[in-house]
Amino acid sequence: MRGLETSVKKLRRQVFVEVAKVAFESEHVESDLEEIPFKITPTETPTYRESIYRERAIASERVRLAMGMSLNPQDRPAHITNGLSASNISDSYYEPPLMQVIPSACDRCEENKYEVSDQCRGCVARYCMTVCPKGAISRDPKTGKAVIDQSKCIKCGKCKAACPYEAIAHRTRPCSQACGVKAISSDGLGRASIDPKKCVGCGQCMVSCPFGAIADKSQIYQLIRAIKKGDEVVAEVAPSVVGQFGHGVTLWKIKAALKEIGFQEVYEVAHGADVGAATEAHHYATEVATGKLPFLLTSCCPAWSMLAKLQFPDMVDKVSSALTPMVATARSIKQKRPNARVVFIGPCAAKKLEARRRTVRSDVDFVITFEELAAIFEAKGIDFTSYEKEDPIHDATAAGRGYGVAGGVSAAVSACVEKYYPDVEVRIEHAEGLDECKKMLLLAKLGKMNGCLIEGMGCPGGCVAGAGVNAAPEKGAAELRRFVSDSTTKLPDKDLYEIKLP
């Protein structure tokens, strides 16, 4: 249920705001960090859990992750600030894994179980019993209702599909169900566990957990320290930022607000997307259309490209060599401002993993999400309902700005091919969500996608549905499409792909 202002979302925001306040204002960092759980749960009466102690313990772990630190060992509970010295520097990258399950917050959801609910009417037809291939369903002689023998059940779901009263429920972990790469299993105690070797960092598990038991690590503390220290901190902002801070809050207002809190300059990531569109159009026209490559996979979504590399390693050479918009923009910034600390601000948790790659670390110094940026704005008292300042920005075209919505990448590349290589016919395919992406990659591997430009987006709906957005995906998409439509320049120059970025 994306876009709802749930208690989980509010708790996350509270933690980020308090950490940001400490980073901006505190002269007693350790004691002020230790105080945050008591600010979040100020009374001795629990609000969400059975115990105030459990609520504060969970809040403590949220603070550690927001500081970029790992969870405390469960068998050796320690202070929030345990190990702070390793994180209390502006140059700190967090250590993997990015996505972490807070054990004390996990409710031990059923992994995969079919149960008969009280909606069962004990019908005479007994469809559920008839279709069960293992005879796992019987009739309770006292109530007349169906009963499932879990030792015989093979989880095929035929009974659920057959019941006319929808009386059979399928119990699953919401986080596991949302994970398109099957990286979530049980830790042996019934709690969710994420396999970092499989995880691609999309964060859909995090936004799907009703208990807020999964959280990613953040760099907001380190970023704010860099600003406070007087570093030349520069922002590159993803196109999906429009609509994330309220209806009508333009990129110009967001740029002005960023400069007010200490950023030296603000650039559009859509400029890097323009470079990518021109580059991938060139690659398609010269490699796929000529038969040198059977198909071309877009490179801009890190979750999609990581999926391809992890599960389809023989297709790595089909992933476009074009730099992702984040990296292309960062490199162009560092050419102009070699001393700049570049901050990518976007909707995507997976970008945090991308920024840690050996080939990218020198380009992108910090990654924060729109959710984290909203907390920084709140900590600094910036309220967009009354904010009037603006600072114009014109770095990109409609094509690059459209990358934030599913289908936008392939549409941009296709438009470039049609304009710059008019004799080349473009075939487009795109997939949203990692489950659909896997199916698309399998079809490509089987030779069903030859001649195609294939766009993959790890999040259903594209970047506007990333784990770090503030707005409901459909609202974010509508605002972004309006922004794209209002863009004066529609396509990048043909020779943009020749830009040399070291």
N, C-alpha and C positions, 0 to 999 in steps of 0.2 A: 504494500500500500504506500507507494512513493508519494511524496508531497504533503503528507499529513504531519502536523506538528505534534508528534507523539511524545510521551514522557521520555522515551529513549533518546529521541533527538534533542530534547531540552536538556537532559543530563549531559550529553556529549557537549552541547554548546556551553553549558555552565563551566565544565572542566576547562575547555579551551579559553573561555573568557578569563577565568581566574589565573590560569597559567600565563596568559598574555599580560594581565595586570602585574603579576609578579615580575615578569621580564621587563616591563616598561618602568615600573615604579619602585620595586622593593630594594631596600638596603639590607634586608635580613632574609636572603633568599631561602635558606634551609627551613627556618621556622615558619615562614609564610607559606611555603609549599606544604609543610606538614599540617597547616591549618585549613587547607582547601576542603578536605572531606567534611569538616565541621561547618564550613560555610554552606556546603551543598545540602547537608542534613543537620540543620541548626537546632532541632529539638531532639528530645530523647525518645520520641515516638516514631517508629519506622513508617515509611510511606509506601514502599514497594516490596519489601522483604519481611520475613518473620522477625528479624532482629535488626536493631540499629547498628550493632557491631558488624553484621554482614554487609549492610549498606555502606558503611564507612570503609570497610575493607575493600569492597569493589571499587568505590570512589578512589581509594588510594592507588589501586592498580591502573585505573583510567588516567590518573595524573602522571604516573610513571610513563605510560605509553605516549601521552601527550608531550612529555619531555624528551621523547626519543629513546627512552630506556626500556630494557626488558622487564618482564614481570618478575616479582620476587619469588624465590622458590617456595612452594606450598608447604614444604616441611620445615622451612626456616623463615617464618614471617619476619620482616624487617621494616625499617622506616622507609617512607616514600623516597627520601633522599639518599638511600643506600646506593653508592656508586655514582653519585651526582657529579663528582669531579671529572669523570670521564665524559660527561655530557655537557658540562657547564662551560663550554667554549663555543665560539661562533663558527668554528670550522668543522664541527662534529657532524659526521654522517651516522645515522643509526645503524646498528648491526642487524642483519637479517635474523629471523624471518620478519617480514613486514606485517602480515596479518597474524594476530595472536588471539587465542581463546583465553578469556579470563576464567579460570576453573571455578572460582566461587560464584560466578554469575551464571554459569551454564546450568540449565534446568534439566539436563539429561533427557532430552526428548527421545521418543521412540524412533529408531532408525527406519524400520520398515515393518509395519504390523497392521493386519486387518482385524477389526473388532466389530461386533454387533452392538449397535446402540439401542436405546430404549424406544427408537422409532419402529422397531420390528413389531409386526402385527401377528406373527405366527400364522401366516397365510397357509391355505391348504395346498396351493401349487408348489410351494417350497422350491422356487426357482434356484435359490442359492445352493441348496443341497444337490439339485439335479445337475448343475453345471460344474460342480467342484470335481476336478479330476482325481483327487486323492482321498475322497470320502472324509474330509476334515470337518464337515459341518453336520451337526446332529440337532435333534429337537429336544429342548429341555422339557422333561415330562411334567414338571410343576407349572411352568409358565407357558409352555407351548411355543416359546420363542427359539430362534436359532442360536446355536453356540458353536464357536470355532475352536477346534483343537489345535493350538499353536504348534504342537510337536509334529503335526501332519501337514500344516499349511505351507505351501510353496510360494506364497505371495504372488500368485498369478493375476489376481484381481478380477477373475471371472464372476465371483459371487457379487462383488460390488456392482459390476456392470449389469448383472441380471436382476438385481433387487428393484422392484417397481416403487418402493417407498424410500429409496436411498438410505436404508437403515444400516448399511455397512460402511464404516469409516476406515479410511486408509491413514494410519498414523505415520508421519515421516518427520525428519528433522527439516525445518524450513531452510536452515543454512545449507545442508547437504543437497536439498532439492534445487537450490539456487546455483549450486556449483556446477558449471558446465564441464569441468575437467576432472570431476570425481576425486577431488583432493581431500575430502572430509570423511573421516571414519570415527569410530569410537576409541577412546583411550584405554579401554578395559574396565573403566569405572562407570561407563555410561555417558561420559561427557564427550563433547565433540573434540576432535583433534584434526589439525590441518597439516597435511604433508607438504613441506616447503619445496620438495623436489617436483611436485606436480602443480602447485599453486602458481598462477600467473598474475596474481595481485589485482584482479578486476574489482574485488570488494563487494561483489553481489551477495556473498554470504553475510558480510557485515550489515548491510542494509536490510537483510531479510530476517535477521534474528530478532524475535519479539522481546527478548530479555536483554538485548544489548550486550551479549556475552562475547562478541567478537569486535575487536578494535584494531586499527592500524597505528603505526608509529608516526609521530609528527615532528616537524622541524620548526614549529612556530617559535619556540623559545630561543633556539640558536639564531634564527632569522632576526628576531627583535634585538638580540644582543649585538648582532652585526650592525644593525641600524643605529643602535645606541652608541656603539663604539665609533661611529663616524665613517664606516666603510662606504664605498660607492656602490650602493645597493640599487639594482635596476630590475624592473619587473617586465616580464613578457607574459601577456594575458591571452588565454585561449578565447576564441570567438564565441564560445557558448556562455561567456560571462554575462552577455546581455540577458536580462530577465531574471538573473539570479539574486538581485538585491531589491526586487520590487518592480511592479509594472511601471514602465516609463523611465527607469533608472538607466541612463545611457552610458555608453562606453566613455564618453567625455566626462561625465560626473564621476565615474569610477576612477578614471585617471587622475582627476583633481584630488579625490580623496586619498589615493595612494601616495601622491606627492605630499599631501598634508601630513601623513603619518611618517614620512621620512624617506620614501623612495626618490631617487634622484631623477629617474626618467621611466617612462612606460612605453612599451612597444607592443604591437599586435603579433601574436603567434601566427595569425592568418597570413602574414608576409612569408613565413617559412612554408605555409601551406601552398601559397602561390608558386614558390620555387618547386615544391613537390609535384604540383599539378603539371607544370610545364615539363619537369623532368620525366615523370611517368608517362606523359603523352609522347615524349620523344622515344622513351624505351618501348612503348607499345608499338609505335609506328615503325621503328627500325628493327625490333626484335621479334615481337609476336606476329605482327602483320606479315613479316617476311618469312616466318616459319623457323627462325632461329631458336625461339622459345615456344613451347606449346601454349603457355598462358602466363599471366603476370599477376602476382599477389601484391596488393597495396601494402605499404610498410608503416603507415602512420599510427595505427592502434597497437600499442605494445602487448596487450593481452592476446590479440589475434596473432601477431607475429611470433610471440613466445609459444602459443599453442602449436603453430605450424612447425616451429623448430624442435619442440619437445616430443610431439606425437607423430610428426611426419618429417623426420630429419632428412629423408631423401628428396624433399621438396624445398630445401633451404635456398637453393640457387634460383628458385622461381619467385622468391620474395624480392620485391623491388629494392634496388640499391640506393634509392632516393633517401636522403636524410629525412627523419621525421620532422614535422613542423617545429616541434619544441627545440630540437637540436639545430636545425637550419637557422632558426631565428637567433638562438643563443650564440652561434658562431658568428653570425653577422654583427651582433652586438659587440662581441669581444674583439672583432676586427676594428670597430670604431672606438671602443672603450676597453682597452686591454686590462685595466685594473678593476673592472666592474665585477661585482658579485651578482650573478644572474639568478633571478627567482622565477621559476615557472609557476603561474597561478592558473589552475584549471579544474576540471570536474573529475579528474581521473586519479585513482589510487595507484594504478599500475605504472603511472609516470614516475612514481617514487622509486620503483624498481629499475625502470629504464635509466634514471639519472645516476644510479649506482654502478652502471656498467663501466668497465675500465675505459672504454672509448668515449664515454660521455661525461665522466666526472669532472674533467677540466672545463667543460662547457657550461654545465648547469650546476650551480652551487646549492640551491635550495628548491624544493618542490612543496607547495602547499595547495590545498583544495579551496574551492569557494566556501565550503563550510568553515574551514579554518580561518579564511580571510574575514568572513562575517564576524567571527569572534574577535579578531583583531580590531575591526572597525568598532565593535561594541565596546571593547576595552578602552578605546580612545574617544568614546562618546560621539562617534559619527552616526547620525540618524538620517537615512536617505529619505524619510518622509518629509523632511524639512530642509534637506541639503540642496543648495542652489549653485554651488561653484561648478564650473566646467572648464575643461582644458582639451581643445581639439586634438584629434589624432586621425591621421589618414595614411596608414601604412600598407593597406591591402586592398584587394579586389573582392567582388562578390564571390568569385570562385573559391578563394581561400577561406573566406568567412563561412562559406557553406559547409566546410568540413565537419562542423559540430553536430550535424544531423545525419542519421543513417541514410546512405545513398548520396550524400553530398560529395564525398570524395570521388566516386566513380562519375558523378555528374560533371564535376569540375574537369577531370581528366578527359572525359568524353568530349566536352565542349572545346577543350584545347585541341584535341586531335582533329575534330571536325573543322575547326577554323584554320589550323596551321598545316594540317596534312589532309586536305579535302578529298584526296583520292583513296584514303584509307577508311574502310568500314569498321566501325567499333562494335564489338560485342561486349555487353556488360552483364555481370552477375554480382549480387551482393547478399551477404548474410548478416544477421543480427543475433547476438547472443551466442555463447560459446558452443551450445548444443548444435545450433544451426551451422555455425562455422565449421564444426567437425564434420558434419554431413557434407558441406560444400567441399572441404578439402579431400574427403574420401572420393567424391565424384570426380574431382580434378585428378586425383591419383589414378582413377580407373579410366581416364581419358575422355570423360564426358564433358569437360569444360575447355577443350582445346580451342584456341583462338580468342579466349575471353580475357578481359580485365576483371579480376575478382576482388571486390572490396569486402573486407571482413571487419566487423565491429564487435568487440567483446561484450558490450552492453546492449541489450535490446532497446533500440531507438537511437543508438549512437552516443556521442559524447554528452549530450544533454541528459542522458540517463545514467551518467557515471556515479560512482559511489560517493563522490564529494560534492554533489549539487545541493542547492538550497531549495530550488523550485521543483514542482512536479514536472516530469519529463515532457508532458504534452504542452504545458505552459512555456517551458523553456524553449521547446521547438518552435512554437508560434512566434515568440519574441525574436528568435534567431532568424527565422524566415523573413520576418518584417525587416530586420536589420540588413539581411542580404539583398532584399528587394530594393531597399533605399540606397544601396551602394552605387556611387556614380560610375566607377570603372568596373566592368563586368569580368574581364579576363586578364591574366598576366601577359606580359610580352613573350613572344615565342622564344627569344634567346635567353630567357631567365634561367633555363636549365643549364646554361653554360657558366653560371656563376660558380667560381671556384671557392669552396669553403674548406679550409684545411681541417 
